[in-house]
Amino acid sequence: MQMNTIPTISPSTKKLFMWYKVKNLKSKKLTNSQVGKNLGIHRTTVGEYLAMSEEEFRRSQSYQRDYPLLLDMYDDHVKLLLDECADFSASQIHDRLKETFPDLPQVNEKTVYNFVMKIRDKYNLPKESSERWFQKCEETQYGEYAQVDFGERYVRDSDKAYKKVYFFAMVLSRSRAKFIFFSTTPFNSELAVYAHELAFQYLGGVPKKIIYDQDKLFIVKENFGDYILTNVFDAYVSHSPFMPIFCHKEDPQSKGKCENVIKYVKNNFLKGRLFIDIDTLNTQALGWISRTGNGKVHAGTRKIPAEVLLIEQDYLLPYNGKPMMPSLQMEKYTVRIDNTINFRGCFYSVPTKTYINKKTCCFVEVKNDAMLIYNHDTGKLIASHKVSKEKGNFVAQPGHQIVNQYKYPELEQKVYKQIGADDYIRQYFASMRKDRPRHYCGALRHILKNIERYDASLVRDTLLELAIEQIYNPQILLDCIQTKQLRKYGKPSDLDNYPEQAGSINNYAINVDKSDINVYNSIMS
């Protein structure tokens, strides 16, 4: 990490740059609307720029005007801050201004940023930032490195509906020779291995080292450079001649060649392409690689990758295998409205809110007795179940299903076990259920969580007193019980476990000394 100086550009210069960009894009036969959309300006502004020559634009009000800023009065103070610390961000300066000037006008962050940049330009105070330096690396040795990455994109089919396709890309670092392979299902470890084999067959050999992201298809866990690979990929690597190398997290520059290939495939090959079927797409991809991906001069090397590949093949490790399509392929299943899928006569849960509409789908993969469910749109694993050996079962994963608020009997029985279950207590909870049905289960859980610390006789007394007042809030119930216990026994034995609302009895008109049998009779009547 080294320090570098970032030059500032005046607003007038930026406007002139915009004028040049407008003229340049218009020369490519774009409409005013297309030019405006590319540059983020209105088409009317585009028309005004096009109507002026450069000399006319420099004389125009658009070029010369300079509006007064709301923060002009703080010019000297901001300059002083930047003199003291040149790498202050606009956000830091905004905070210092609010700290120093309580009457600072209400402005958004972008306004402050523009003002700070104006001050930097006015007083020649460029920002010194500790940014990462980039430099062009020397070309690697022939056959030494390759890079691998994955991509995905929506394409239209013959019915004009959107279809998501997933693809694997490998590029040789020296020759820039590429290979891509498409799938209609997200890649799992087995399919990724198959794509490797296809790539080695197409490229005519195996590179000595392959660079990867820390993808879950390959890595289970990373511990400061020690990697635990997935079982499938670990077995594959142990029987393959290449060495896998994994990038640091969030560091795409480590494999920028393949990142560029992913963008190239999306914006050149897939853009505007009609999806027929996956086999046709892969056939079209091979043709595109031959004509364009590897057949045209590379912008960086100024060489044709297909021609350089002929040289690099002599340095690649020999490939003697035969690509075999994995037998375990993911199948598409429809997600039911109750957030389950019907698989081989049983129902398996998926996370709540997975279901969106009747077209909601997911992918299912079965390995031995385990079933893995993947999100159709993201390809991420959303559920895993053990396959049921009997039909008609419902298999749920903890946390998937919302607890049904009307399945309260089990919670009630737990409460009765703690405080007793006479007719008066049952009547109180029946009234609570009728008063707040949507929150009844939550109320029972809240009572269960706190009721053990209180005397059961005090709980029963308080229940009946609140029943007379028709108060069914569980927190009020606990507050009153706590206050009764404090008044009866004094300081609690376990103060740390008691709620902090002690003393709240004054808020409720409750007789805490005794209960009359007539009270019970009046409730039951």
N, C-alpha and C positions, 0 to 999 in steps of 0.2 A: 504494500500500500504506500503510495507516494502522493505528495501534494502537487496539485496542478491548478493553474489559474484559468477560470472560465471567463472569457471576454463577454462584455455586454453589447447589445445591439440597440441602437436608438429606435424609437417608434417610427420615425420617418423612414429609416432604412428598412424596417420590417414591412412598411406599406409598399415601398418600392419593390421589395422581394415578391410581395403578393401580386403586384401588377405584372411582373415578369412571369410568375406562375400561371396567371390567367391567360396571358398571351400564348404561353407554351402549350397549355392544355387545349386552348381553342384551335391551335394549329393542327391538332390531332383529330379534328373533325368532331369534337364533342359539342353537345348543345350547351347553352348557358346554364341550364338546370344541372346538367352533369358536372360542369366545371364547378359550380357553386357547391354541389354535394361533396366533391372531392376536397375542396379547400375550406369548407365550413362557412361559406358566406352566401348571401342571398343572390338569386339570379339577377335581380335588378342591379346590384352592385357590380356583378360581372359585366353587365351591359354598359354601365358607366365607365368601367376600366377599359373595355374594348373600344369605346368611342374616342378615347384620348391617346395621343402619341405620348412617348416618354417625356418630351419637353412640356407638353400640355399638362401631363399628370404632375410633374414637379412644380408647376405654377399653380396647380389647383388647390382649392381649400382642403380637399381630402388628404393631400400630402402635407400641407403646412400647418393645419389647425392643431392647436394644443390646448385642450380644455383644462381649466383649473381643477385641481384635485381637492377633495374634502380634507386631506391630511397635510396640505401645503404648510400650514402653520407649525407643523412638527418637523419641518425640514432639518433645522439645526440639531434637534435632539436625536433624530435618526442618524444623521451624519456622525454625531459624537459616539453613538453606540457602535457604528460600523468601524470607526477609527479605533475603538478599544478592542473590538473583536470582529475581524473581517469575515469570519465564516458564520456569523449570526444568520439564522434562517428567518424568513418573513414571519413565521409563526412565533418565534422567540421575541422578535421585535414588537409584534402585536401585543404579546403578554406584557412586555416592559412598558409599552405606552399605556396600557390599561392600569398598570400598577402605579405609574407616575402621574397620570392625568385622569382623575376620576370622571371628568366631564368629556372624555374622549367620545367622538361621535360613533354611533352604532354602524359599523361597516363590516362587510364580509371579508373572508380571508383573501379572496382574489383581489379585492381593492387594496388591501395592505401589501400584497405581493407586488402589484403593479407600481405602487408608490415606492417601495423599497428598491425595485429595479430601476426606477427613474433616478433615485438618489445615487445609486451605484454608478449609473451612466453619467450623471451630472458632475460628480466629484471624482470620477475615475477610481472607484473603489470596487474592483472585481472581487468576486467571492472565491476564497481559497477553500477548496473542498478536497477531502481525502477520498478520492475515488480510485477504483481499481484501474490500473493501466492495462491496455490491450495492445498487443503487437502481433504482427503476422508471424506465425511460426514457420520454421523451415519444413519443407516437405518430408514426410516420413519415408522410411525405406519401403521398397516394393514388398508387398505381401505381409507387412508387419501388422497393420491395424485395420479394423473395420468398425463401424458404428451401427447400432440397432436402435430403432424407436418404433412407436405405435401411433396411429392416428385414427380419426373417425370423422365422418361427415354425412350429412343428409343429402340424398340425391332423389330425383323424381322418377317414378316408374311410369308405365304406359297409361295408368289411370290418373296421372298427375298428382298422385299421393306421394308423400315423402317417405323415403326408405332409408334407414340408417345402415351404413356399411362401415366396417372396421378394417384397418389394413396394417400390415407389418412392412417395415422398410429396412433394408440393409445397404450400406454404401461403403465401398473400399476407400480408405483415406487417401491413398496415393493417386489412383487412377480416377476416382470419383465415379466409378461404375456402380450402378444402382440395381436393386431388385425390389419389387413390391409384390405383395400377395394379399388378396382381399378375402373377407369372410362376412357373412350376414349375422354371425353371432360373435359376442365378445371373445377375445383370445383367452384361452386358459393355458396352462403350462404345456399340455400335450400338443395343442394346436400351434403354440409358439415354437416348439421343437420341430414340428413338421415344416413350418415356414423356414426355419434355419436350414433344414435339409434341402428344400427347394432352392434356397438362395445359393448354397454351396454348389449344387448341381448346375445352376444357371451360370454362376460366375466362374466355374471351372476349377474350384479349389477352395481350401479353407485358410483364412488368415490366421496368423499366430496369436493375435489378441483381439478381443471384441469388447467394445466399450458400451455399457448399458446405463440406463437410469436405475434408481433403486425401486424397481417395479415389483409389486407383489406377486407377479407371475414367476419371478426368479428368486426373490428374497423373502424369507420369513421374518428375519430380524437382523438389524445392524447394530454392532456395538463397537464404535470407534475403530472401524476398519476391519473388524472380524464379522464375517457374514455367515448367517445360517440360511442355506439355500432351500428352496422347496424340494420335496423328495424327487419329483420328476426331473427338475432341472439339475439337481445334484447328481442324479444317476446319469443324465445325459452328458454333463460336463466331464464326469469321471471316465467316460468311455470315448471322449472326443479329444482331438489334439490341440484345440485352441484354449487360451486362458481367458476367463471372463474378468473384466475390470469394471468396477461400479463407480459412477460419479458421486461427488458430494451432493447432498440434497439441495434443491433449488439452485442448481448451477448448470443451466442449459448450455453455457458457452463451452463446457468441457466436451460436448459432442455437437458442436454447431453445424458440422457438415450434414449430419442426419436430420437435425432440426430444419435445415433449409430444404432438404428433400421432402419432408412432411408438408411444408408450405407449398413446395413446387407441385406435389401431387394434388393437393387440395385446389390450388388456384389455376393449374394448367390442365391436368388430366381430368379431374372430376367436375370442374366447373361447367355447368350447362349440359352434362352428360345424362342421357336417358338410361335408366337401369332396366335391363331386360331380365337377366338372372345372373347368379354369381359366377357361373362358369364363363358366360359371355364376358362379364366384366374382367375376369382374370385374363382371358384371351386378349381383350382390348388393351389391358395394361401391358402385357408383353409386347404388343405392337407399338404402343406409345414409348416404352423404354427403348426399343430398337430405333425408332425414328427420331425421338426427341430427347428423352431422358439421357440416353447414352450416345445418341447419334449426332447431337449438335455440339458446337464448340462451347466448352465450359467457360463461364464468365471469369472465373478465378485463375484457372490454369492456362486458358487460351488454347486448350487442346481438346480433341474429341475423346471422351471417356472410353468409347468402344475400342479405339485404336490403342490407347494406353493400356487397356485391359489385356490386350494380346501380349504385351510385354510383362505385365504383372503376373499373369497366369504361371509363368515360369518360376516365380518366387513363392507362390501359394503352396500350402501343404496339400498333398493329394487327397481327393475325395473319392472313396470307393463304395460309398453307401448307396442306398436306394430309398428315396422318400416314400414313406408309408402313411397314408391318411389315418389318423388315430380312430380307433373304433368307438371311443366314447365321445360322441358329439352332443352338443347341447341342443335341446328341442325347445320350441316356443310353446308356452302355455298361457291361456287367458286367465287373468286375475278376476276372481268373482267379486261381487259387490260387498261381500262380508270379509274381504281381504284374506282369501284363501285360494289355493289352487287345487284342482282335482287331479291327482296323480295315481294311476293304477288302482282306482277304486277307493282311495283314501283322500282326506282333506288335510292340507298342510298350510300352516299360517305364514303370512308375510307381514311385514310391519304395517301398523295402522296408517291409513291414508295413502297406501300404495295404489289402491284403486282410484282411478280418476274418471274413467268412462268405460263404455263397453269395449273399447279397443285397447284397453290397458293389458299389456303382456309382460311376461318375464321369461328368462331362459332357465332351463333346468338341466343340471348335469348330475349323473349318478356315478359314484365311485365306490365299488364294493357295496357296503350297506349304508353309505352316507349319500344324502341328496343335497346338492348345493343349488341355491336359487340366486340368479343374477338379475339386476335391474336392466330392463330392455334398452333404456336410453343411455345410461352411463356405463353399463357393463360391470358395475360394482357388485360384490357379493352382499346380499341383503338378508339372507337366512340360510341356515343349515339344519337339517333334520336327519334323524336316523330313520331309514325306510321301514315302514311298518310291514310286518309279515302277514298281517290279517287285513282283509278288506273291510271297509266301512268305518275305520277309525278316524278320529280327528287328532292330529299331531300338532301341538302348539309349542312355540318357542317362548320362554318367559319374556315378558315385556312387549310382545306383539299385540296382544289383545287388550282393549280397554275393559277394566273391571265393570261388569254389569251392575248398575246402581240398584237394581231390584233383587239381586242375589244377596239379601241381607240376613237370612236365617242363621248362617254360620257365625256371622259377627255378633248377632243378638245372643246366641248361645254362649259365646265367650264372655259377653258382658254379664249375663245371668249367672255364670259360674263365679264371677268375681263378687257380685253384690246380692245374689239371691234372685229368685224368680217367682215371687208371689203375684197374685192377680193385679195388685195395685201397680207394681213395677212394669208388668207387661202392658197395662193400660197406658202408662206414661209414654213408653216407647212406641206404642201403636199411634198415639196422638202425635208424637214427634214425626213419625213416618208420614202421616197424613198431612201435617203442617208443611214439611219441607222434603218432599219425595226425592228431588234431584240431589240433595246434599245429605241424605240420610246415611248412606254408607260411610261418607267422609266423617260425619258426626260420630258414628259408632267407633271408627278407628281412632279418632281424637280422644274419645272417652277411654278406650282401652289402653291407649298409650300412657295415660296419666292416672288412672283410677286406682292402681295398686297401692299408691302411697297414702290413701285415705281410709279412714275407719268406715267399714261397710254400713254400720248403723246410721252414721251421719249421712252417708250417700242416700240411703233410703228415705230418711227424713226430708232431706233437701229436695229429692225428686218429687215428693208429694206436695211440698210447699210451692214449688215452681209449677206444678200441674194446676194448682188453684189459680195462680197468676197467669196461666197459659203461656209460660216462657219455655221455649224448647231449644234455645241456643246452647250448644254443648260447652262453650267457653264460659258463659254465665254460670252454668251448672258447676263447673270446676272451680270458678272463683268463689262461689258461695260455700261450697264444701270446704275449701281451703280455709276460709275465714272462720267457719264453724269450728274446724279442728284447732286453729290457733287460739280461739277464745276458750275452748274446752280444755286443751292440754298445754297451752302456753307455747313456748318456743319449740319448733319441730325438731325431731331427732336428727333428721337429715336435711339441713337447711338448703344445701346445694341443689337438691332435687325438687324443691318446692317452686311453684310458679312465683313470679315477682309481683303479682297483682294483689298481694295480701292487703286486707283492710278495705276491700271493695264492698263489704256488706252494707255500708251506709248508702249505697246506690240502690238497694233493693229493700222493699218493705217485707221483711221475712221475720217470723217469730222463731227464734233460734233456741228457745228454752225447752219446749216440749211439743208433742203432737197429740191431738185428741183423736179417739177412735171415731168420733163423728166426722172427722175430716175424710177418713177412708170411705165411710158410708156415703158421704156426699159425692165423692168422685165416682164411686161405682154406680150411683143412681143416675 
